[in-house]
Amino acid sequence: MFGTLDAPTQDKFAGSGPDVERLSREMMDSWLSFATGGDPAHASIAPWSQYDADKRPTMIFGTKASGQEHDPFGEERAAIAKLL
């Protein structure tokens, strides 16, 4: 997330190579965009909708691809909600 791909333990956490470097750039760009303008969306990732409780749009960052999903883990969330 902070571009520390050369850290000694980095390979154990996220791996290395072009996919990991792209993921790191996307994460850093999203945090920078959020910190400077209040919106984490930026040109290098897919559109990122504002959150709403009905659709629950969530950005999923990954080494193969990053993109927005609606209500990821919705079944798990609903099961936990029943327990509360």
C-alpha positions as CSV (number, residue, x, y, z in Angstrom):
1,M,0.0,0.0,0.0
2,F,2.9,2.4,0.6
3,G,5.2,1.3,-2.2
4,T,7.5,-0.6,0.1
5,L,7.9,-3.5,-2.3
6,D,11.6,-3.9,-1.4
7,A,10.8,-4.5,2.3
8,P,12.4,-7.8,3.6
9,T,9.0,-9.4,4.4
10,Q,7.1,-8.1,1.3
11,D,7.4,-11.3,-0.7
12,K,5.8,-13.2,2.1
13,F,2.8,-10.8,2.2
14,A,2.0,-9.9,-1.5
15,G,4.6,-11.4,-3.7
16,S,6.5,-9.5,-6.3
17,G,6.4,-8.7,-10.0
18,P,4.4,-6.5,-12.3
19,D,1.0,-7.5,-11.0
20,V,2.0,-6.6,-7.4
21,E,3.6,-3.3,-8.6
22,R,0.3,-2.4,-10.4
23,L,-1.7,-3.2,-7.3
24,S,0.6,-1.1,-5.1
25,R,0.3,1.9,-7.5
26,E,-3.5,1.5,-7.5
27,M,-3.6,1.5,-3.7
28,M,-1.3,4.5,-3.4
29,D,-3.2,6.5,-6.1
30,S,-6.5,5.8,-4.4
31,W,-5.2,6.9,-1.0
32,L,-3.6,10.0,-2.5
33,S,-6.8,10.9,-4.4
34,F,-8.9,10.4,-1.2
35,A,-6.5,12.5,0.9
36,T,-6.3,15.4,-1.6
37,G,-9.9,15.5,-2.9
38,G,-12.0,13.2,-0.7
39,D,-12.7,10.8,-3.5
40,P,-10.6,7.6,-3.8
41,A,-11.5,7.1,-7.5
42,H,-8.8,7.9,-10.0
43,A,-8.0,7.2,-13.7
44,S,-6.0,4.0,-13.2
45,I,-8.9,2.0,-11.7
46,A,-12.4,1.2,-12.7
47,P,-15.2,3.6,-11.7
48,W,-15.8,3.6,-7.9
49,S,-19.3,4.6,-7.0
50,Q,-20.2,6.4,-3.8
51,Y,-21.4,3.9,-1.1
52,D,-25.0,3.3,-0.5
53,A,-26.6,0.8,1.8
54,D,-28.8,-0.8,-0.9
55,K,-26.2,-1.8,-3.4
56,R,-23.1,-1.7,-1.1
57,P,-20.6,-0.9,-3.9
58,T,-17.1,-1.9,-2.7
59,M,-13.8,-1.7,-4.5
60,I,-11.9,-5.0,-4.4
61,F,-8.1,-4.5,-5.0
62,G,-6.3,-7.6,-6.4
63,T,-3.1,-8.7,-8.1
64,K,-5.0,-9.9,-11.2
65,A,-7.5,-7.1,-11.4
66,S,-9.2,-4.5,-9.3
67,G,-12.8,-3.5,-9.6
68,Q,-16.0,-2.6,-7.9
69,E,-18.4,-5.3,-6.7
70,H,-21.8,-4.9,-5.2
71,D,-22.2,-6.4,-1.7
72,P,-19.2,-8.7,-1.7
73,F,-19.6,-11.4,1.0
74,G,-23.3,-10.4,1.2
75,E,-24.3,-13.9,2.3
76,E,-21.8,-13.9,5.1
77,R,-22.8,-10.4,6.2
78,A,-26.5,-11.5,6.3
79,A,-25.7,-14.6,8.3
80,I,-23.8,-12.5,10.9
81,A,-26.5,-9.9,11.0
82,K,-29.0,-12.7,12.0
83,L,-26.8,-13.6,15.0
84,L,-26.7,-10.0,16.3
